[in-house]
Amino acid sequence: MPAADTAGRWCVIGAGPSGLTALKNLRAAGIDAEALEREDDVGGNWYFGSPTSRVFASTRLISSRRLTEYVDYPMPRHWPAYPDHRRCLDYLRAYARHFDLLPHIRTHATVESVTPRGGPGAGWRVRTADGTDRDYAGVVIASGHNHVPRLPDVPGQFRGVLIHAADYKSPTHPVALAGKRVLVIGGGNSGCDIAVECSHHAAATTLSLRRGYYIVPREIMGRPADLRNERLLRLGVPVWLRRLVSLRAIDRTIGLPWRHGLPRPDHRLWETHPIVNSDLLALIAAGRIEPAADVTAFDGDAVVFRDGRRATYDIIICATGYRTALPFIDARLLGADSAAGLPRLHLHLLHPTRDDIAVVGLIQPDSGQWGLTDLQARLVARMAVAARRSPRAAAWLYAARQRPLRSPIHYVTSPRHALEVEHFSYRRRLERLIAGMDRRLRRPAVPTHG
């Protein structure tokens, strides 16, 4: 079939938090754009109950609403500091209605392939699962990166029930936890939240940790912890002093992890993705959750831990993260070393040479994400405008994205932190690039003379 004629139009892949703001900002900049969404409605990962959603029934934000919300669409002030997934979905759908995005979103449109029509500036051909090809001037990939579960590489066979956190929805689905011996593998936010929930239903709950992590309470002295840290960042407090102040505040609020029998972290505060949980350490202290070392082997209904201990379990829940995967595009087109590798993009966002493709939302910030993706989308929209009518602005942005970036935080080297960004410096970098593009886009392409 010949490709559908969509000359000049941009395609946004996905209508979750990243896709919605990409669509909104492109259209606000005067760029004709539409979104292709595989589900029957918008919301992405926050569309609880949809086949690709990874949230569970008790999920709520781990970043405060003020540091999560979009730049120009605040969450209701009467909402709690950490809204649950139901409110998050309501917010996303209200955002889509407010900016009149729904008429420009094709649902049940699963993207199967994205291929270039030629060199830089030639656009892209997008094929959907129904066999339709559409040609676009540009593409924004905003499909998220929590789709392919990463299972631990543990030798042996486990005879009980083994699931990934991607499939966990509640203490009764997909498997009932009541009266069972449950092992949760993984010390990230999902693993800690699931372990806390299990401890209220299971006969016994064990949390296996590969390394020690710092745990931050949701609130410190009645205020969201991330807002307290934000104030220190805005005041320009050096990182060593922020660490000192924060560790003392954490210790006074919930205690430091090694005071509760957890391993001492082998890194400094903020050098791994923050674990935000106000209940875990108290439940460990009360004996409701038993910490354990890393798992080294499965043996029937038993598990062998790195310290040699052996215990039997009925259920294992692997909260071991996800592989970054964009299956519809050869990742080498995004600077990766292999077809399925990690894209190498400026700010995890912009192609090093092309102005007709970007990936919005391919970050894991240490605070809220949606405001950052809003800024990402604003920059992409300006890039699209510059490619059409301002060679000066396009050249300036091209030069800017050749410069290496330096993060004020050195993150632990691991697949989990490949997309980690320090939100404050990352946000400032985006804001400076947007301001620089605005100055150049306001200038006439050819100087005028009076």
RAPELIN-V95535 format. One record per run of one state. SS is the DSSP state (H for helix, E for strand, C for the rest). FROM is the first residue (numbers start at 0). LEN is the number of residues. Records with the same first field share a line. If there is no record, write none. Layout:
# RAPELIN-V95535
SS: FROM-LEN, FROM-LEN
This chain:
# RAPELIN-V95535
C: 0-3, 4-5, 13-3, 28-4, 36-7, 46-13, 60-4, 67-2, 70-2, 73-10, 98-3, 106-4, 116-7, 128-4, 136-1, 141-6, 149-5, 155-2, 158-2, 167-2, 170-2, 173-7, 185-3, 199-4, 208-6, 216-2, 220-2, 234-4, 253-3, 260-14, 276-3, 285-3, 292-2, 300-1, 305-4, 312-2, 318-3, 323-7, 334-11, 346-3, 350-6, 359-4, 365-4, 389-1, 400-14, 417-2, 421-1, 442-8
E: 3-1, 9-4, 32-4, 59-1, 69-1, 72-1, 83-1, 104-2, 110-6, 123-5, 132-4, 137-4, 147-2, 154-1, 157-1, 160-4, 169-1, 172-1, 180-5, 203-5, 214-2, 218-2, 222-2, 274-2, 288-4, 294-6, 301-4, 309-3, 314-4, 321-2, 345-1, 349-1, 356-3, 363-2, 419-2
H: 16-12, 43-3, 64-3, 84-14, 101-3, 164-3, 188-11, 224-10, 238-15, 256-4, 279-6, 330-4, 369-20, 390-10, 414-3, 422-20
